[in-house]
Amino acid sequence: MRLLCFIIALITSILSHAQTPSDSVQRNGFSISINPCVQIAMDRRIKKIMDNASAFSMTADWNHVTLPSDSDAYAADFAYPTFSASLRYTFNDNVRMHRYSDPEWGLLQPVDYDSPLGNTLSAYATFSRPFSRNKHWETDYSLSIGLGYSHMKYNTHNDIDNELIGAHLLIYFGAGLHLTWHPVPEWGIRAGLDFFHHSNGALHRPNKGSNTFGPSLAVVYTPYYETLSSTRTQRQPFTEKKWFMNFSVGAGAKALHEDWIITQFYTDPEAPDYRTSHFKLYAAYSLQADVMRRYARRWASGAGIDFFYGTYYKRSKEIDQFYNHKESTYSPVSIGFALKHNVYYHNWSANMALGFYLYRHMGKEMRSNETPYYERIGIHYHIPKLNGLTIGANVHAHLGKANFTEFVIGMPVDI
Protein backbone atom coordinates (compact mmCIF):
# COMPACT_ATOMS: atom_id res chain seq x y z
CA MET A 1 0.00 0.00 0.00
CA ARG A 2 2.87 2.41 0.82
CA LEU A 3 4.42 1.62 -2.56
CA LEU A 4 1.13 2.35 -4.34
CA CYS A 5 0.78 5.68 -2.48
CA PHE A 6 4.36 6.57 -3.40
CA ILE A 7 3.73 5.79 -7.10
CA ILE A 8 0.55 7.89 -7.14
CA ALA A 9 2.33 10.79 -5.41
CA LEU A 10 5.23 10.58 -7.88
CA ILE A 11 2.94 10.58 -10.92
CA THR A 12 0.95 13.50 -9.47
CA SER A 13 4.16 15.44 -8.97
CA ILE A 14 5.25 14.79 -12.57
CA LEU A 15 1.87 15.80 -13.94
CA SER A 16 1.83 18.98 -11.85
CA HIS A 17 4.82 20.18 -13.88
CA ALA A 18 3.38 19.08 -17.25
CA GLN A 19 1.62 22.39 -17.89
CA THR A 20 1.53 24.33 -21.12
CA PRO A 21 3.06 27.84 -21.12
CA SER A 22 -0.25 29.48 -22.12
CA ASP A 23 -2.57 27.64 -19.76
CA SER A 24 -2.18 26.63 -16.12
CA VAL A 25 -4.70 23.80 -16.47
CA GLN A 26 -3.13 20.40 -16.99
CA ARG A 27 -4.29 18.30 -19.92
CA ASN A 28 -2.93 14.97 -18.69
CA GLY A 29 -4.07 12.57 -16.03
CA PHE A 30 -4.01 8.87 -15.24
CA SER A 31 -6.18 6.04 -13.97
CA ILE A 32 -5.55 2.62 -12.43
CA SER A 33 -8.31 0.02 -12.56
CA ILE A 34 -9.14 -3.57 -11.70
CA ASN A 35 -11.57 -5.79 -13.56
CA PRO A 36 -12.88 -9.11 -12.18
CA CYS A 37 -14.30 -10.74 -15.28
CA VAL A 38 -15.30 -13.91 -17.08
CA GLN A 39 -14.54 -15.43 -20.46
CA ILE A 40 -17.72 -15.54 -22.53
CA ALA A 41 -18.46 -18.71 -24.49
CA MET A 42 -19.62 -17.26 -27.82
CA ASP A 43 -20.96 -20.52 -29.24
CA ARG A 44 -22.24 -23.90 -28.11
CA ARG A 45 -18.98 -25.76 -28.73
CA ILE A 46 -16.91 -23.37 -26.63
CA LYS A 47 -19.44 -23.56 -23.81
CA LYS A 48 -19.18 -27.34 -23.95
CA ILE A 49 -15.40 -27.46 -23.49
CA MET A 50 -14.84 -24.54 -21.07
CA ASP A 51 -14.38 -25.93 -17.54
CA ASN A 52 -13.64 -22.60 -15.85
CA ALA A 53 -14.23 -19.08 -17.16
CA SER A 54 -13.15 -16.72 -14.35
CA ALA A 55 -10.43 -14.14 -15.07
CA PHE A 56 -9.03 -10.89 -13.68
CA SER A 57 -7.31 -7.89 -15.25
CA MET A 58 -5.46 -4.75 -14.17
CA THR A 59 -5.14 -1.63 -16.31
CA ALA A 60 -3.08 1.57 -16.25
CA ASP A 61 -4.11 4.52 -18.47
CA TRP A 62 -2.31 7.73 -19.35
CA ASN A 63 -5.11 10.18 -20.21
CA HIS A 64 -5.12 13.36 -22.30
CA VAL A 65 -7.87 15.91 -23.02
CA THR A 66 -8.24 18.96 -25.22
CA LEU A 67 -9.49 22.00 -23.31
CA PRO A 68 -12.14 24.50 -24.46
CA SER A 69 -9.43 27.17 -24.60
CA ASP A 70 -7.75 25.17 -27.39
CA SER A 71 -10.65 25.99 -29.77
CA ASP A 72 -10.64 22.48 -31.25
CA ALA A 73 -13.85 22.02 -33.24
CA TYR A 74 -13.60 18.21 -33.25
CA ALA A 75 -13.10 18.09 -29.48
CA ALA A 76 -16.13 20.36 -28.98
CA ASP A 77 -18.29 18.16 -31.22
CA PHE A 78 -17.44 15.14 -29.05
CA ALA A 79 -17.93 17.11 -25.78
CA TYR A 80 -14.18 17.11 -25.06
CA PRO A 81 -13.35 13.40 -25.03
CA THR A 82 -10.46 11.69 -23.31
CA PHE A 83 -7.72 9.92 -25.27
CA SER A 84 -5.75 7.28 -23.41
CA ALA A 85 -2.65 5.18 -23.92
CA SER A 86 -3.32 2.01 -21.96
CA LEU A 87 -1.69 -1.17 -20.74
CA ARG A 88 -3.81 -4.10 -19.56
CA TYR A 89 -2.65 -7.38 -18.08
CA THR A 90 -5.26 -10.14 -17.98
CA PHE A 91 -4.82 -13.11 -15.66
CA ASN A 92 -6.42 -16.10 -17.38
CA ASP A 93 -4.80 -18.75 -15.16
CA ASN A 94 -8.17 -20.15 -14.09
CA VAL A 95 -9.61 -20.40 -17.60
CA ARG A 96 -9.41 -24.06 -18.61
CA MET A 97 -10.69 -25.99 -21.61
CA HIS A 98 -11.09 -29.75 -22.03
CA ARG A 99 -12.75 -31.93 -24.65
CA TYR A 100 -14.17 -35.05 -23.06
CA SER A 101 -15.34 -38.06 -25.04
CA ASP A 102 -18.29 -37.07 -27.20
CA PRO A 103 -19.59 -38.30 -30.59
CA GLU A 104 -19.71 -34.67 -31.72
CA TRP A 105 -15.90 -34.58 -31.83
CA GLY A 106 -15.72 -37.19 -34.60
CA LEU A 107 -12.27 -38.83 -34.81
CA LEU A 108 -10.74 -36.56 -32.15
CA GLN A 109 -9.12 -38.40 -29.24
CA PRO A 110 -9.41 -36.63 -25.84
CA VAL A 111 -6.20 -35.87 -23.94
CA ASP A 112 -5.57 -36.35 -20.22
CA TYR A 113 -4.96 -32.70 -19.26
CA ASP A 114 -6.74 -29.32 -19.22
CA SER A 115 -5.68 -26.65 -21.70
CA PRO A 116 -5.12 -23.14 -20.26
CA LEU A 117 -6.02 -19.92 -22.03
CA GLY A 118 -2.87 -18.10 -20.91
CA ASN A 119 -2.30 -14.57 -19.59
CA THR A 120 -2.39 -11.63 -21.99
CA LEU A 121 -0.60 -8.28 -22.11
CA SER A 122 -2.40 -5.62 -24.18
CA ALA A 123 -1.28 -2.17 -25.36
CA TYR A 124 -3.95 0.00 -26.93
CA ALA A 125 -5.46 3.45 -27.48
CA THR A 126 -8.82 4.40 -25.96
CA PHE A 127 -11.37 7.05 -26.95
CA SER A 128 -13.78 7.97 -24.12
CA ARG A 129 -16.70 10.22 -24.95
CA PRO A 130 -18.79 11.69 -22.11
CA PHE A 131 -22.59 11.51 -22.13
CA SER A 132 -22.79 14.07 -19.33
CA ARG A 133 -20.62 16.02 -16.88
CA ASN A 134 -21.45 18.03 -13.80
CA LYS A 135 -19.60 19.04 -10.67
CA HIS A 136 -19.46 15.56 -9.15
CA TRP A 137 -20.67 13.03 -11.75
CA GLU A 138 -19.60 11.97 -15.23
CA THR A 139 -20.89 9.23 -17.53
CA ASP A 140 -19.09 8.02 -20.65
CA TYR A 141 -18.62 5.25 -23.17
CA SER A 142 -15.22 4.10 -24.39
CA LEU A 143 -13.87 2.35 -27.48
CA SER A 144 -10.37 0.86 -27.67
CA ILE A 145 -8.15 -0.70 -30.31
CA GLY A 146 -4.61 -2.03 -30.16
CA LEU A 147 -2.48 -5.15 -29.90
CA GLY A 148 -2.16 -7.98 -27.43
CA TYR A 149 0.34 -10.72 -26.67
CA SER A 150 -0.71 -14.08 -25.22
CA HIS A 151 2.00 -16.19 -23.63
CA MET A 152 -0.02 -19.35 -24.43
CA LYS A 153 -1.58 -20.39 -27.73
CA TYR A 154 -2.98 -23.54 -29.28
CA ASN A 155 -0.37 -26.26 -29.72
CA THR A 156 -0.31 -30.04 -29.77
CA HIS A 157 2.00 -30.38 -26.75
CA ASN A 158 0.30 -28.74 -23.75
CA ASP A 159 -2.60 -26.61 -25.05
CA ILE A 160 -4.43 -28.81 -27.54
CA ASP A 161 -7.98 -27.94 -26.43
CA ASN A 162 -7.41 -24.18 -26.53
CA GLU A 163 -9.81 -23.30 -29.35
CA LEU A 164 -9.80 -19.57 -28.53
CA ILE A 165 -6.26 -18.35 -29.25
CA GLY A 166 -4.08 -19.63 -32.09
CA ALA A 167 -1.30 -17.00 -32.20
CA HIS A 168 0.85 -15.09 -29.72
CA LEU A 169 0.33 -11.68 -31.39
CA LEU A 170 -3.30 -10.56 -31.30
CA ILE A 171 -5.64 -7.73 -32.24
CA TYR A 172 -7.32 -6.03 -29.27
CA PHE A 173 -10.75 -4.38 -29.24
CA GLY A 174 -12.56 -3.03 -26.19
CA ALA A 175 -15.74 -1.18 -25.26
CA GLY A 176 -17.13 0.06 -21.97
CA LEU A 177 -19.75 2.10 -20.10
CA HIS A 178 -18.67 4.06 -17.00
CA LEU A 179 -19.90 6.28 -14.18
CA THR A 180 -17.35 8.43 -12.34
CA TRP A 181 -17.88 10.16 -8.99
CA HIS A 182 -15.65 13.16 -8.28
CA PRO A 183 -15.60 13.94 -4.53
CA VAL A 184 -13.04 16.59 -5.51
CA PRO A 185 -12.39 17.77 -9.09
CA GLU A 186 -8.85 16.33 -9.28
CA TRP A 187 -9.78 12.82 -8.22
CA GLY A 188 -12.55 10.40 -9.04
CA ILE A 189 -13.75 6.85 -8.51
CA ARG A 190 -14.98 5.18 -11.70
CA ALA A 191 -17.21 2.12 -11.91
CA GLY A 192 -18.31 0.47 -15.11
CA LEU A 193 -18.84 -2.54 -17.31
CA ASP A 194 -16.12 -3.47 -19.79
CA PHE A 195 -15.86 -5.89 -22.69
CA PHE A 196 -12.62 -6.69 -24.48
CA HIS A 197 -11.74 -9.07 -27.26
CA HIS A 198 -8.49 -10.68 -28.41
CA SER A 199 -8.10 -12.57 -31.68
CA ASN A 200 -5.67 -12.84 -34.58
CA GLY A 201 -8.04 -11.54 -37.28
CA ALA A 202 -8.25 -14.95 -39.03
CA LEU A 203 -4.52 -14.84 -39.81
CA HIS A 204 -4.12 -18.20 -38.07
CA ARG A 205 -6.25 -20.97 -36.57
CA PRO A 206 -7.87 -21.48 -34.19
CA ASN A 207 -9.44 -18.04 -33.93
CA LYS A 208 -12.63 -18.20 -31.91
CA GLY A 209 -11.14 -15.36 -29.86
CA SER A 210 -11.01 -14.52 -26.19
CA ASN A 211 -14.10 -12.48 -25.21
CA THR A 212 -13.95 -11.04 -21.70
CA PHE A 213 -16.66 -9.15 -19.82
CA GLY A 214 -17.09 -7.86 -16.29
CA PRO A 215 -17.31 -4.90 -13.89
CA SER A 216 -14.42 -2.50 -13.40
CA LEU A 217 -13.39 -0.17 -10.59
CA ALA A 218 -10.82 2.59 -11.03
CA VAL A 219 -9.14 5.51 -9.32
CA VAL A 220 -8.71 8.45 -11.72
CA TYR A 221 -6.60 11.61 -11.50
CA THR A 222 -8.25 14.43 -13.48
CA PRO A 223 -6.65 17.87 -12.94
CA TYR A 224 -8.67 19.20 -15.89
CA TYR A 225 -12.10 18.06 -14.68
CA GLU A 226 -13.21 21.30 -13.01
CA THR A 227 -12.54 23.22 -16.22
CA LEU A 228 -14.45 20.73 -18.38
CA SER A 229 -17.41 20.32 -16.03
CA SER A 230 -17.91 24.07 -15.62
CA THR A 231 -17.67 24.89 -19.34
CA ARG A 232 -20.68 24.75 -21.63
CA THR A 233 -19.78 23.11 -24.93
CA GLN A 234 -19.79 25.59 -27.82
CA ARG A 235 -19.90 23.68 -31.09
CA GLN A 236 -18.68 25.45 -34.18
CA PRO A 237 -20.89 25.30 -37.30
CA PHE A 238 -19.76 22.92 -40.03
CA THR A 239 -19.82 24.55 -43.48
CA GLU A 240 -17.99 21.94 -45.58
CA LYS A 241 -20.85 19.55 -46.29
CA LYS A 242 -20.21 17.67 -49.52
CA TRP A 243 -20.68 14.53 -51.59
CA PHE A 244 -17.62 12.50 -52.49
CA MET A 245 -16.62 9.20 -54.02
CA ASN A 246 -14.24 6.94 -52.15
CA PHE A 247 -12.18 4.37 -54.02
CA SER A 248 -10.02 1.93 -52.08
CA VAL A 249 -8.04 -1.22 -52.64
CA GLY A 250 -7.12 -3.76 -49.99
CA ALA A 251 -4.74 -6.69 -49.68
CA GLY A 252 -4.95 -9.16 -46.83
CA ALA A 253 -4.80 -12.77 -45.78
CA LYS A 254 -6.69 -15.51 -43.97
CA ALA A 255 -6.37 -19.07 -42.73
CA LEU A 256 -9.40 -21.25 -43.36
CA HIS A 257 -11.74 -22.24 -40.56
CA GLU A 258 -12.73 -25.23 -42.70
CA ASP A 259 -9.15 -26.57 -42.61
CA TRP A 260 -9.23 -26.32 -38.82
CA ILE A 261 -12.46 -28.35 -38.64
CA ILE A 262 -11.11 -31.10 -40.90
CA THR A 263 -7.82 -31.51 -39.05
CA GLN A 264 -9.53 -31.46 -35.65
CA PHE A 265 -12.49 -33.77 -36.16
CA TYR A 266 -12.20 -35.62 -39.48
CA THR A 267 -8.54 -36.66 -39.63
CA ASP A 268 -7.21 -40.01 -38.48
CA PRO A 269 -5.18 -39.69 -35.24
CA GLU A 270 -2.28 -41.49 -36.99
CA ALA A 271 -2.15 -38.94 -39.83
CA PRO A 272 0.64 -36.33 -39.74
CA ASP A 273 -1.77 -33.39 -39.90
CA TYR A 274 -4.08 -34.66 -37.13
CA ARG A 275 -4.94 -31.65 -34.92
CA THR A 276 -2.10 -29.73 -36.53
CA SER A 277 -1.09 -26.20 -35.52
CA HIS A 278 0.17 -25.33 -39.01
CA PHE A 279 -2.27 -23.82 -41.50
CA LYS A 280 -1.78 -22.34 -44.94
CA LEU A 281 -2.30 -18.60 -45.30
CA TYR A 282 -4.30 -17.49 -48.36
CA ALA A 283 -4.29 -14.03 -49.95
CA ALA A 284 -7.51 -12.02 -50.07
CA TYR A 285 -8.04 -8.81 -52.05
CA SER A 286 -10.76 -6.18 -52.15
CA LEU A 287 -11.85 -3.20 -54.23
CA GLN A 288 -14.43 -0.69 -52.96
CA ALA A 289 -16.30 2.11 -54.71
CA ASP A 290 -18.50 4.23 -52.44
CA VAL A 291 -20.70 7.30 -52.72
CA MET A 292 -20.54 9.21 -49.42
CA ARG A 293 -22.10 12.34 -47.93
CA ARG A 294 -20.06 14.36 -45.42
CA TYR A 295 -22.99 15.95 -43.59
CA ALA A 296 -21.24 16.75 -40.30
CA ARG A 297 -17.73 17.37 -39.08
CA ARG A 298 -17.79 14.02 -37.30
CA TRP A 299 -19.69 11.88 -39.77
CA ALA A 300 -20.07 10.77 -43.36
CA SER A 301 -22.50 8.09 -44.54
CA GLY A 302 -23.25 6.42 -47.84
CA ALA A 303 -23.25 3.16 -49.73
CA GLY A 304 -21.07 1.31 -52.17
CA ILE A 305 -20.17 -1.80 -54.12
CA ASP A 306 -17.47 -4.13 -52.78
CA PHE A 307 -15.51 -6.57 -54.92
CA PHE A 308 -13.57 -9.41 -53.30
CA TYR A 309 -11.04 -11.85 -54.73
CA GLY A 310 -10.20 -14.92 -52.66
CA THR A 311 -7.29 -17.09 -53.73
CA TYR A 312 -8.67 -19.89 -51.53
CA TYR A 313 -11.60 -20.76 -53.82
CA LYS A 314 -9.83 -23.85 -55.21
CA ARG A 315 -9.21 -25.10 -51.68
CA SER A 316 -12.90 -24.52 -50.98
CA LYS A 317 -13.75 -26.86 -53.86
CA GLU A 318 -11.40 -29.52 -52.44
CA ILE A 319 -13.07 -29.21 -49.05
CA ASP A 320 -16.51 -29.72 -50.61
CA GLN A 321 -15.22 -32.81 -52.37
CA PHE A 322 -13.96 -34.10 -49.00
CA TYR A 323 -17.54 -33.86 -47.66
CA ASN A 324 -19.06 -35.15 -50.94
CA HIS A 325 -20.79 -31.82 -51.54
CA LYS A 326 -21.68 -31.01 -55.14
CA GLU A 327 -21.61 -27.42 -56.38
CA SER A 328 -21.79 -26.36 -60.02
CA THR A 329 -19.89 -23.06 -59.68
CA TYR A 330 -16.82 -21.95 -57.77
CA SER A 331 -15.51 -18.44 -58.25
CA PRO A 332 -12.73 -16.41 -56.62
CA VAL A 333 -14.82 -13.24 -57.16
CA SER A 334 -17.50 -12.09 -54.74
CA ILE A 335 -19.59 -8.91 -55.04
CA GLY A 336 -21.44 -7.14 -52.24
CA PHE A 337 -23.54 -4.06 -51.63
CA ALA A 338 -22.85 -2.28 -48.34
CA LEU A 339 -23.98 0.66 -46.26
CA LYS A 340 -20.99 2.70 -45.09
CA HIS A 341 -20.39 5.07 -42.17
CA ASN A 342 -17.23 6.99 -41.22
CA VAL A 343 -16.53 8.71 -37.90
CA TYR A 344 -13.84 11.45 -38.07
CA TYR A 345 -11.50 13.04 -35.58
CA HIS A 346 -9.10 15.35 -37.41
CA ASN A 347 -7.16 13.15 -39.87
CA TRP A 348 -8.24 9.88 -38.30
CA SER A 349 -11.41 7.98 -39.05
CA ALA A 350 -13.15 4.81 -37.96
CA ASN A 351 -14.80 3.24 -41.01
CA MET A 352 -17.69 0.79 -40.69
CA ALA A 353 -19.76 -1.17 -43.20
CA LEU A 354 -22.66 -3.59 -43.22
CA GLY A 355 -23.01 -5.45 -46.51
CA PHE A 356 -24.93 -8.18 -48.28
CA TYR A 357 -23.41 -10.50 -50.88
CA LEU A 358 -24.94 -10.12 -54.34
CA TYR A 359 -22.68 -12.78 -55.84
CA ARG A 360 -20.60 -15.35 -53.95
CA HIS A 361 -19.75 -18.94 -54.95
CA MET A 362 -17.20 -20.23 -52.45
CA GLY A 363 -18.76 -23.65 -51.97
CA LYS A 364 -21.31 -25.30 -49.72
CA GLU A 365 -19.10 -25.97 -46.71
CA MET A 366 -17.76 -22.44 -46.60
CA ARG A 367 -21.29 -21.11 -47.02
CA SER A 368 -22.40 -23.10 -43.97
CA ASN A 369 -19.77 -21.31 -41.85
CA GLU A 370 -20.58 -17.83 -43.18
CA THR A 371 -23.61 -15.53 -43.31
CA PRO A 372 -25.16 -13.90 -46.41
CA TYR A 373 -24.16 -10.55 -44.93
CA TYR A 374 -20.82 -9.21 -43.72
CA GLU A 375 -19.42 -6.51 -41.47
CA ARG A 376 -16.26 -4.49 -41.77
CA ILE A 377 -14.55 -2.14 -39.35
CA GLY A 378 -11.26 -0.34 -39.76
CA ILE A 379 -9.03 2.51 -38.62
CA HIS A 380 -7.71 4.89 -41.29
CA TYR A 381 -5.40 7.91 -41.46
CA HIS A 382 -5.98 10.69 -44.00
CA ILE A 383 -2.75 12.22 -45.36
CA PRO A 384 -3.40 15.94 -46.06
CA LYS A 385 -0.29 16.40 -48.22
CA LEU A 386 -1.49 13.61 -50.55
CA ASN A 387 -4.95 15.09 -51.18
CA GLY A 388 -6.51 13.10 -48.38
CA LEU A 389 -5.23 9.70 -49.51
CA THR A 390 -5.91 7.22 -46.72
CA ILE A 391 -4.03 4.27 -45.32
CA GLY A 392 -5.41 1.87 -42.77
CA ALA A 393 -6.47 -1.63 -41.83
CA ASN A 394 -9.83 -3.41 -41.91
CA VAL A 395 -11.21 -6.58 -40.40
CA HIS A 396 -13.86 -8.23 -42.58
CA ALA A 397 -16.22 -10.45 -40.55
CA HIS A 398 -19.33 -12.63 -40.62
CA LEU A 399 -21.54 -12.20 -37.57
CA GLY A 400 -18.60 -10.87 -35.58
CA LYS A 401 -16.25 -13.71 -36.58
CA ALA A 402 -13.22 -12.48 -38.51
CA ASN A 403 -13.05 -13.62 -42.14
CA PHE A 404 -9.84 -11.83 -43.15
CA THR A 405 -7.66 -8.87 -42.18
CA GLU A 406 -6.46 -6.42 -44.83
CA PHE A 407 -4.28 -3.36 -45.37
CA VAL A 408 -6.15 -0.66 -47.31
CA ILE A 409 -5.25 2.38 -49.41
CA GLY A 410 -8.06 4.75 -50.36
CA MET A 411 -8.61 7.97 -52.29
CA PRO A 412 -11.60 10.30 -51.75
CA VAL A 413 -12.72 12.35 -54.76
CA ASP A 414 -15.16 15.29 -54.40
CA ILE A 415 -18.22 15.22 -56.68
Summary of the structure (lengths in Angstrom):
residues: 415
radius of gyration: 24.0
end to end distance: 61.4
largest distance: 73.2
contacts: 1319
relative contact order: 0.12
helix: 15%
strand: 51%
